[in-house]
Amino acid sequence: MSNNEKSDAIYSQYFTIIQDVINRMAQNSFLIKAWAVTLIAAIFILTFSIVNILIFGVLLAITIIFWVLDSYYLKLERVYRRLYKTKVEEYNDIQKRKSMKLFDMDYEPFKKLEQRILRIMVSKTEILFYFPMIGTLTCFLIISIVLIF
């Protein structure tokens, strides 16, 4: 194996590590969505016969917490995608490749380039998932308030 092939293999491993981190962030986001649906549905079903404003308030709070956490992982995924793209561009540029730090996973410079969590929370993918859940819970909260009074 020549030095060039060894070098390419090392870069390939580096890019694979970054891709694995991206996949892990995407998996975390998926699991958070699954847990959100499961937890909200379970609490809602277990407490359906009890009309209580507090229960719906807790369900709304849980949904919002999961929404923020999901948006955080989506932001991290996007930041690591920027890191990956930048490192591939450095690898493809002969001059930059010489000064490229291998296995550098510092994503801080890319965090500033990515949107804030609140902006990500209102992205299409997040709104289409969490807004119907929050809308449904809000409707049930309003109905429970009307039934009490």
N, C-alpha and C positions, 0 to 999 in steps of 0.2 A: 504494500500500500504506500503510495507516494505521499509526500507532505501535503500536497494540494488536496488529495482525497481525504487525508486525516482532517485537514482544516475544514473541508466541506462537511464532513461527518460531525465535527464539533459544532459548527454553525447550525446544522440540521437538528442536533440535540437541543440547542439553545432555543430555536424556533418552536420545537415540539413542547418544551417546558412552558413557553408563553402561551401556546395554544391550549395546553392542559389547564392553565390557570383560567383562561377565557371560558373553556368548557365547564370548569368547576363553578364559575360565577353564574353561568347560564343555568346550570343544574340547581344551584342555590335559589335562583329566582323561581324556577319551576316548582321546587319543593315548598317555597314560601306560599305560592299560589295554592298549591294542593292543601297545605296545612290550613290556610285561611278558609278555604271552602269547607273542609272537613270540620274544623272547629266551630265555625259559624253555624253550619247545618246541625251539628250535634247539639250545641247549646240551644239552638232555636227549637229543635224537635223535642228535647228533654223538658223545655220550659214553655212549650206552646200553650198548655192549658192554664198556665199562670200568666195573667195579664199584668205585667209589672214594667213600669217605665224604667226602672233601674236595670233590668235585664237587657232591654233594647239599647239603653245607653252604654252598657258594657259591651254589647255586640258591636255597636258603632265604633267604640274606642278600639276594640280588638282589630276591627277591619282597617281602621286608619293606621294603627301600629304596623300591621302587616304590609299595608300599602307603602309606608315610608321605608320599611326594611327592604321590600322588593325593589323600590326605586334606588335605594343605596347600592344593592348588588348589580342592578342594571347600569348604574353609573360606573361602578368598578369594572364591569365587563367592557364598557365602552372605552374606559381609560386604558385598559390592557390591550384592546384592539388598536388604539393609537400607538401604544408602545410597540406592538408587533409590526404595524405598518412602518413606523419610523426605523426600526431595526432592520427590516427587510430592505428598505431604501438605502440605509447605510451599507448593508452587505452588497447591494448591487452597484454601489459607487466605489470604485477601486480606491480612490483617495480617502474616503471616509472609513472604509473597511480597516485600514491600517490603524486608525485611532479608536476604533470601535471597542468598547468594553464588553467582553464576553460575560454572559450570565449576569448581566446587570438588570435587575428587576425593579429598579427605582421608577415608580410611576408618578412621583410628585410633580415633575415638570408638566405632565400631561393632565393632571387634575385641574389645573387652572384653565386649560383649553376646553374642558368638558362642561356641559351645562350643570347648573345647580340642581340639587335633588328636587326642589319644588317644581322646577321646569320639567324635569323628567317625569314627575308625578302626573303632569297633565299631558304627557305624550299619548299618542293614539293607543298604543298597546296597553298602557296602564289604565287609561280612562275606560277603554272598552271592557276591561276586566273588573275594575273596582267600582265604577260608577253605578252599574246596575245593582250590585250588592248593597251599596250604601243607599241607593234610591229605594230599594225594597225594604231595607231596615228602617229607613226614615218614614216610609208609608205605614209600616206596622207600628212605629213609635207614635205617629200622629193618631192612628186608629185607637191605640191603647189609651192615649190621653183623652180622646173624645169619649171613649167608653167609661172612663173613670169619672168624668165630669158629666 
